[in-house]
Amino acid sequence: MINKLKKEILKLSLNHKPIFNQEDHKKYTTDWRGQFHGETLGVLKPCNKIEVSNILKFANKFNLGVIPQGGNTSLCGGATPIKGQNSIILSTEKLDKIRTIDKNSKSLTVESGVILSDIHDYVEKLELFFPLNLGAKGSCMIGGNLSTNAGGINVLKYGTTRELCIGIEVVLPDGRILNLLSNLKKDNTGYDLKNIFIGAEGTLGIITAATLKLFPIPKIKLTAFAEAKTIKNAIELLSIFQNEIPNGIEAFELMPKTFWEVASNNIENITIPFDSIPEMGVLIEISSTSEDDAKINSNGSTNLYDKLEKLLSYSFEKKIIADAIICKNSSESHQLWDIRERAAESEKKELEKCGAIKCLKHDVSLPLCNIEKFHNETQNMLKKEVPNSRTIYFGHLGDGNLHYNVFGDGGLPDGFKNKSAEITEKIYEIVIKNNGSFSAEHGIGQLRKKSLKLHKNSVAYNLMKDIKNQFDPNNIMNPGKIFN
Ligand SMILES: Cc1cc2nc3c(=O)[nH]c(=O)nc-3n(C[C@H](O)[C@H](O)[C@H](O)COP(=O)(O)OP(=O)(O)OC[C@H]3O[C@@H](n4cnc5c(N)ncnc54)[C@H](O)[C@@H]3O)c2cc1C
């Protein structure tokens, strides 16, 4: 049967040869964290939407699972096939063309396999800016970003990927091509179909292209790092900035002591901004597109710099922060951002070094007013359940989004005396009790599908399943992701 399927795949006459050699599959069948390992019949790399359409028609005919894969940086096993399933990986690597740019409407249409940092570089040359930014930007692809509705560090000002997308082109599971590419700001012609595919994690079709919103490059950007003593103080600082520079905060990231401990163990030649590791570090980026804010003033500084200094001094006087620095140049700013963006990588190395079997990764969001309560309640629970555990947390505080990761006490078989699933569920219960979400930006994938069933409103869960059935009655698209 397998050989027959391979022969049929070859009949599709794709421009790029399918990969059938199992040794060459490893890169595609293991996830970024090395936690999920799958298998596939072959890796197919279509180079246009017609080839995608032919693949999906073929998969439907032979009832073959199709695993869409972009940069394979999913942190929840979303792009990894499941062992024992008859499936192919559809890699979007060769869908890598920039189609059109419209400088007047500030929009860009690209194919889904374009790497995020390539979009940044391309538009920067045209003095434009695409704000989606995350640690995986050098390998993740825009189709993957759309399919996960990726967040990242600039959500506070520009929104998630969903808000940065104006139009989309999708190949449906039966091979039909749905063209919703558009750069219209207004289009009230019925249901918003575009948004059903954004965040669908490849379970409803293959995104082949998208039209994205661009912005003018800010005239000035400043980075500061402050030390607050508590989460409450960090939130007070955010509030001061939001009141005083409402449209200017690009990022507001929490980097507490445990984050710095892991970073300094795993990043060579790291520079810590203060003499000792900060208790509750906050990395802030502000910007302005106004010439007035950017030009050198009579103090030999800029208006935006003066404003930032004033806000930090005020926060210091009010004892909201204990210390702060403002980066003098882009190199100082890059150093700090590099440390933040390497958070997932540092944690992965820490896990290997300390020999822990598992790190329980949680990506939660909470109303700002409940973050400290969530943290305290969770720490109390962990002290009782896993006394020697270690929590490494950090995240996009401006969005109420924490990456809240727990290293176990080493108790076999899972490093948590076989209680890891239970611990995660206890954490999610605390999140939900505090009106939060157990999946803020990384999605459901394989990792959180049980929790989705447990915690999603049951009417919403069943509607989602109905939608899946309507679009993909043979369940060929990314089977075993989101739903069982
Ligand atoms: C170091 C690091 C830092 C990260 N930081 C962040 C962060 O700050 N914020 C954040 O949100 N995420 C973050 N992530 C997670 C990840 O990078 C994002 O989820 C990203 O959007 C995935 O893009 P990708 O191209 O790698 O997609 P993949 O991992 O290949 O796929 C992700 C999902 O999308 C589906 N998919 C991929 N392409 C398509 C397509 N064209 N059509 C339909 N479905 C498709 C896949 O089947 C899968 O379900 C980080 C990951 C790493 C490794």
PDBQT file of the ligand as one rigid body, heavy atoms in Angstrom, charges set to zero:
ROOT
HETATM    1  C1  LIG A 501      12.580  30.460  20.143  1.00  0.00    +0.000 C 
HETATM    2  C2  LIG A 501      11.101  30.534  19.936  1.00  0.00    +0.000 A 
HETATM    3  C3  LIG A 501      10.403  31.675  20.316  1.00  0.00    +0.000 A 
HETATM    4  C4  LIG A 501       9.025  31.767  20.102  1.00  0.00    +0.000 A 
HETATM    5  N1  LIG A 501       8.370  32.895  20.482  1.00  0.00    +0.000 NA
HETATM    6  C5  LIG A 501       7.047  33.012  20.252  1.00  0.00    +0.000 A 
HETATM    7  C6  LIG A 501       6.350  34.194  20.622  1.00  0.00    +0.000 A 
HETATM    8  O1  LIG A 501       6.905  35.127  21.201  1.00  0.00    +0.000 OA
HETATM    9  N2  LIG A 501       5.045  34.269  20.314  1.00  0.00    +0.000 N 
HETATM   10  C7  LIG A 501       4.368  33.251  19.674  1.00  0.00    +0.000 A 
HETATM   11  O2  LIG A 501       3.178  33.388  19.413  1.00  0.00    +0.000 OA
HETATM   12  N3  LIG A 501       5.006  32.107  19.347  1.00  0.00    +0.000 NA
HETATM   13  C8  LIG A 501       6.311  31.959  19.610  1.00  0.00    +0.000 A 
HETATM   14  N4  LIG A 501       6.958  30.804  19.263  1.00  0.00    +0.000 N 
HETATM   15  C9  LIG A 501       6.201  29.693  18.653  1.00  0.00    +0.000 C 
HETATM   16  C10 LIG A 501       6.261  29.640  17.103  1.00  0.00    +0.000 C 
HETATM   17  O3  LIG A 501       7.400  30.282  16.611  1.00  0.00    +0.000 OA
HETATM   18  C11 LIG A 501       5.028  30.285  16.487  1.00  0.00    +0.000 C 
HETATM   19  O4  LIG A 501       3.894  29.505  16.809  1.00  0.00    +0.000 OA
HETATM   20  C12 LIG A 501       5.094  30.456  14.973  1.00  0.00    +0.000 C 
HETATM   21  O5  LIG A 501       4.012  31.240  14.551  1.00  0.00    +0.000 OA
HETATM   22  C13 LIG A 501       5.102  29.142  14.194  1.00  0.00    +0.000 C 
HETATM   23  O6  LIG A 501       5.497  29.387  12.854  1.00  0.00    +0.000 OA
HETATM   24  P1  LIG A 501       6.120  28.209  11.959  1.00  0.00    +0.000 P 
HETATM   25  O7  LIG A 501       6.276  28.700  10.576  1.00  0.00    +0.000 OA
HETATM   26  O8  LIG A 501       7.339  27.677  12.590  1.00  0.00    +0.000 OA
HETATM   27  O9  LIG A 501       4.955  27.162  11.998  1.00  0.00    +0.000 OA
HETATM   28  P2  LIG A 501       5.021  25.587  12.254  1.00  0.00    +0.000 P 
HETATM   29  O10 LIG A 501       5.626  25.294  13.568  1.00  0.00    +0.000 OA
HETATM   30  O11 LIG A 501       5.602  24.914  11.083  1.00  0.00    +0.000 OA
HETATM   31  O12 LIG A 501       3.456  25.273  12.312  1.00  0.00    +0.000 OA
HETATM   32  C14 LIG A 501       2.643  25.796  13.322  1.00  0.00    +0.000 C 
HETATM   33  C15 LIG A 501       1.188  25.381  13.076  1.00  0.00    +0.000 C 
HETATM   34  O13 LIG A 501       0.689  25.998  11.898  1.00  0.00    +0.000 OA
HETATM   35  C16 LIG A 501       0.349  25.029  10.891  1.00  0.00    +0.000 C 
HETATM   36  N5  LIG A 501       0.797  25.603   9.619  1.00  0.00    +0.000 N 
HETATM   37  C17 LIG A 501       2.044  26.017   9.285  1.00  0.00    +0.000 A 
HETATM   38  N6  LIG A 501       2.035  26.592   8.066  1.00  0.00    +0.000 NA
HETATM   39  C18 LIG A 501       0.759  26.515   7.614  1.00  0.00    +0.000 A 
HETATM   40  C19 LIG A 501       0.095  26.941   6.422  1.00  0.00    +0.000 A 
HETATM   41  N7  LIG A 501       0.738  27.564   5.440  1.00  0.00    +0.000 N 
HETATM   42  N8  LIG A 501      -1.227  26.707   6.298  1.00  0.00    +0.000 NA
HETATM   43  C20 LIG A 501      -1.918  26.076   7.285  1.00  0.00    +0.000 A 
HETATM   44  N9  LIG A 501      -1.351  25.671   8.418  1.00  0.00    +0.000 NA
HETATM   45  C21 LIG A 501      -0.034  25.891   8.591  1.00  0.00    +0.000 A 
HETATM   46  C22 LIG A 501       1.050  23.755  11.326  1.00  0.00    +0.000 C 
HETATM   47  O14 LIG A 501       0.369  22.599  10.889  1.00  0.00    +0.000 OA
HETATM   48  C23 LIG A 501       1.025  23.898  12.837  1.00  0.00    +0.000 C 
HETATM   49  O15 LIG A 501      -0.225  23.501  13.339  1.00  0.00    +0.000 OA
HETATM   50  C24 LIG A 501       8.340  30.681  19.494  1.00  0.00    +0.000 A 
HETATM   51  C25 LIG A 501       9.037  29.528  19.120  1.00  0.00    +0.000 A 
HETATM   52  C26 LIG A 501      10.401  29.446  19.341  1.00  0.00    +0.000 A 
HETATM   53  C27 LIG A 501      11.113  28.211  18.899  1.00  0.00    +0.000 C 
ENDROOT
TORSDOF 0
